[in-house]
């Protein structure tokens, strides 16, 4: 009766059955003995037919805890003799992708590892952090081997820091499906080459990419131009407005040395006016009224004009308005904003492309934030392969269910 109950709970079906169950009170370990019916024949992947048992080995698999106690499956595992004379060990249907674990145990590790550091997962499940990482690496590698990127047409590429010593990694994501497709070291020209090579290995030929959104890094621009020959480069408005905001803040810091009334206005100048509290909005309005004498106020007006231009969707109108905006700024005495105007002129067509593609890296910035939060919780990662594994767990949307029916669904 108890054996049949454990068979049902473990999902074990003929010819496998639970032969014995024992509990070691001293070590608090439940051991479930699993055997197979005499005379059974077993199939082997890649070889036709079912084959007779040659001999057996005892294999141990860590399973989900039984209440608060560690549970282990002790399996009498057959080795079968194939027609060509080879003797091969049969893999039980409940065995995981990494030796010594069941599919259900590995599914639990995958679910927890996407939410917390490997060391924390290790404490919960009762194995080493190294083994937790090994399970995750194995599943990420297998899922990527099966991944098909042949339908990818639009990419978003952005970098994020991996350590404090100005070391970076670059992420490439599907701009439509919003999932990370590739991770590479650095943020140089060779980084884009590595990304293009990795995408090509999964069916995404460089020629099929029609659009790519990046920041205004010269290395990224050159890399995408060379490696993605048919991709239209887009600089989304959020990057452009970020530069304008930085220019406003730089102008404020310069002027507040002589005009103390500008102190405390930083966030009022950088935030959207509609989101300001009434008193902050009143202070901002008072400053804008002094536009003819305060260059910070003029910089804010230029920034808002740029934001409004980038809200439009007619390419020719946006191009003409940006040129006019640049001319006005270059005639002004707002030096920090002149740097932005020069930037806009150098990257005009990529900025104008935003009016049509509306392609943004905003979601990729969010992924970068999730990775940085995970890195802080784990007190940093030293190896690139670990970083890559963490990013794919967080933002790869990999379908582990093709490998393990108990794995969590991609979100």
HUGIKA-V942212 format. One record per helix or strand. SS is the DSSP state (hx for helix, st for strand). FROM is the first residue (numbers start at 0). TO is the last residue. If there is no record, write none. Layout:
BEGIN
ss:SS from:FROM to:TO
ss:SS from:FROM to:TO
END
This chain:
BEGIN
ss:hx from:1 to:9
ss:st from:15 to:23
ss:st from:28 to:35
ss:st from:40 to:43
ss:st from:46 to:65
ss:st from:68 to:80
ss:st from:86 to:88
ss:st from:94 to:94
ss:st from:100 to:101
ss:hx from:102 to:112
ss:hx from:117 to:124
ss:hx from:128 to:145
ss:st from:153 to:162
ss:st from:166 to:173
ss:st from:178 to:184
ss:hx from:188 to:200
ss:hx from:205 to:207
ss:st from:210 to:212
ss:hx from:217 to:226
ss:st from:231 to:233
ss:hx from:236 to:254
ss:hx from:259 to:261
ss:hx from:265 to:269
ss:hx from:272 to:274
ss:hx from:277 to:287
ss:hx from:294 to:308
ss:hx from:314 to:330
ss:hx from:334 to:345
ss:hx from:347 to:356
ss:hx from:361 to:376
ss:hx from:383 to:394
ss:hx from:399 to:401
END
